[in-house]
């Protein structure tokens, strides 16, 4: 067991080195990589084959100067490149700071509204199949639509209605300085659900989850999480309060 774990750890280290080399060079043959890694070409190809199967590298044919057979050259796939991160957040932050400095806070709000309008259009199209004026049913559909946009959202029922939880925020870093993005997103949720929702917590503000309260009808139907976990029961303390409004035992 220990030997196998050590082997997996060594494989992971070697493949990270392969990834770094391909990122720096753009492309390389197995022989070139083997020389830099200090391992045999056969061992290098084994790692490359595994990485190709996982969608981390892809091959192309490179013609050689002589009469020999063309060599296979390896390069990173777009998916592998994204694992190195990017500076998009920094660029967006500087752009919004420029807008605020020269055009004012109103211009930032206008920019945020325009950005989330695209999200609203896509979510509205996904919710068209929900033939119901029940906010809870629409909340479930909205959570599913937002999950497809990268928000990892779920919807659940609570005693006062329901709530939508977003477990990931694609723009959290920027929204921490520019809350207009969160405000515009909340207005979009209100329009899509047809009720006035209230944002209770945001990842951008340091909370673990973005939580939005959705007021519901009396006796709301159970909504399901975006992962299809089934009805969420009412919390016991609030159920007790509903069953015994006077508080007398």
ZILIN-V137687 format. One record per residue. PSI is psi in degrees with one decimal (999 if undefined). D_LAST is the distance of its C-alpha to the last C-alpha in Angstrom with 2 decimals. Layout:
# ZILIN-V137687
[[PSI D_LAST] [PSI D_LAST]]
This chain:
# ZILIN-V137687
[[-42.1 58.76] [-40.8 59.70] [-41.4 62.93] [-43.5 61.17] [-40.8 58.65] [-39.6 61.55] [-43.6 63.46] [-39.6 60.63] [-41.9 60.32] [-42.1 64.09] [-44.0 64.13] [-42.1 61.46] [-43.3 63.47] [-41.1 66.66] [-31.2 65.12] [-37.6 63.74] [-39.3 67.29] [-44.4 68.67] [-43.8 66.27] [-42.2 67.28] [-42.7 70.98] [-33.2 70.69] [-40.8 68.83] [-38.4 71.64] [-25.5 74.50] [-51.1 73.27] [159.4 74.71] [154.3 76.51] [167.4 78.00] [-36.6 76.78] [-41.8 79.93] [-44.3 79.30] [-38.5 75.72] [-41.5 76.85] [-42.7 79.30] [-33.2 76.66] [-22.0 74.09] [27.1 76.62] [173.5 75.88] [158.7 77.90] [-33.6 78.09] [-44.7 76.80] [-37.8 73.63] [-42.7 73.21] [-33.9 73.51] [-43.4 70.85] [-42.1 68.41] [-38.6 69.55] [-41.5 69.14] [-40.6 65.54] [-33.7 64.83] [-38.9 66.50] [-29.5 64.35] [0.0 61.23] [21.5 62.54] [-29.4 63.31] [160.2 67.09] [160.7 69.61] [158.9 73.36] [157.8 76.43] [130.6 80.11] [125.2 82.40] [138.7 86.16] [161.7 88.20] [-33.8 91.49] [-156.5 93.47] [2.4 93.85] [171.4 90.90] [139.1 87.87] [142.7 85.38] [151.4 82.60] [126.9 78.88] [142.2 77.11] [145.4 73.37] [160.2 71.12] [146.1 67.41] [161.2 65.47] [-36.8 63.58] [-38.5 60.30] [-35.2 61.53] [-31.8 62.60] [-20.0 59.14] [-12.2 57.90] [1.4 59.92] [-178.7 57.88] [176.7 59.40] [23.1 59.67] [-40.1 58.31] [-42.7 55.39] [-41.8 57.90] [-44.2 60.07] [-39.9 57.22] [-45.8 56.10] [-37.3 59.62] [-43.5 60.04] [-35.5 56.89] [-38.4 57.92] [-44.8 61.28] [-44.2 59.72] [-39.9 57.52] [-40.8 60.46] [-21.6 62.91] [-17.2 60.82] [170.8 57.57] [-33.1 53.85] [-36.5 54.09] [-35.5 56.45] [-43.5 54.07] [-40.4 51.31] [-40.8 53.84] [-44.0 54.83] [-42.4 51.24] [-40.3 50.64] [-37.7 53.81] [-46.9 52.88] [-13.2 49.44] [-32.9 50.97] [-40.2 52.53] [-41.7 49.23] [-42.7 47.77] [-42.6 50.65] [-41.4 50.29] [-38.0 46.53] [-40.8 46.94] [-38.3 49.55] [-24.2 47.27] [-4.6 44.46] [-28.1 46.75] [-10.9 45.91] [100.4 42.24] [73.8 42.39] [145.5 38.96] [11.5 37.49] [116.6 34.14] [-32.3 33.73] [-40.7 31.95] [-40.2 34.91] [-32.4 37.31] [-40.8 35.46] [-44.5 36.02] [-38.2 39.68] [-41.3 40.11] [-41.5 38.78] [-42.6 41.31] [-40.3 44.06] [-31.0 43.34] [-36.9 43.38] [-15.2 46.90] [2.7 47.78] [10.4 46.80] [-9.4 43.30] [56.2 41.51] [149.3 38.68] [156.1 35.54] [141.6 33.01] [161.1 29.34] [137.7 26.28] [172.9 23.33] [-33.5 20.40] [5.5 22.55] [-107.8 25.66] [177.0 27.83] [149.0 30.01] [127.8 33.52] [127.5 34.41] [114.5 38.08] [-3.1 38.82] [143.6 42.40] [114.8 44.18] [-20.5 47.94] [27.4 48.59] [-40.8 46.19] [-39.9 49.07] [-40.3 50.47] [-22.2 47.17] [-34.3 46.31] [-26.5 49.10] [82.7 49.01] [-10.3 45.44] [-29.1 47.08] [-43.8 47.07] [-40.5 43.27] [-42.5 42.97] [-38.4 45.43] [-39.3 43.65] [-40.0 40.32] [-37.1 42.10] [-43.9 43.56] [-40.2 40.16] [-44.3 39.01] [-40.8 42.13] [-34.2 41.88] [-17.1 38.27] [18.0 38.74] [162.6 35.72] [110.5 35.35] [161.7 34.18] [124.7 33.26] [122.0 34.63] [-28.8 32.10] [151.8 34.31] [145.3 37.94] [-37.0 40.07] [-25.6 42.76] [7.8 40.55] [-1.7 39.96] [158.0 36.75] [-26.2 36.81] [144.1 36.08] [119.3 36.61] [128.6 33.27] [125.7 33.20] [134.4 30.19] [111.8 30.83] [140.0 28.82] [176.9 28.12] [168.2 27.46] [137.2 24.15] [52.0 23.48] [147.0 26.14] [151.0 28.12] [130.5 28.14] [158.9 31.05] [152.1 33.09] [161.4 34.53] [-20.9 38.23] [4.4 38.83] [40.4 37.29] [-8.6 34.37] [-179.2 32.35] [144.9 28.99] [118.8 26.62] [156.2 22.94] [142.8 20.30] [140.2 18.82] [-45.4 15.53] [-40.8 13.70] [-30.4 14.99] [-41.2 14.23] [-38.9 10.51] [-35.8 10.96] [-40.4 13.15] [-23.0 11.07] [73.9 8.15] [-22.9 10.47] [-18.5 8.78] [0.3 6.56] [140.9 3.79] [999 0.00]]
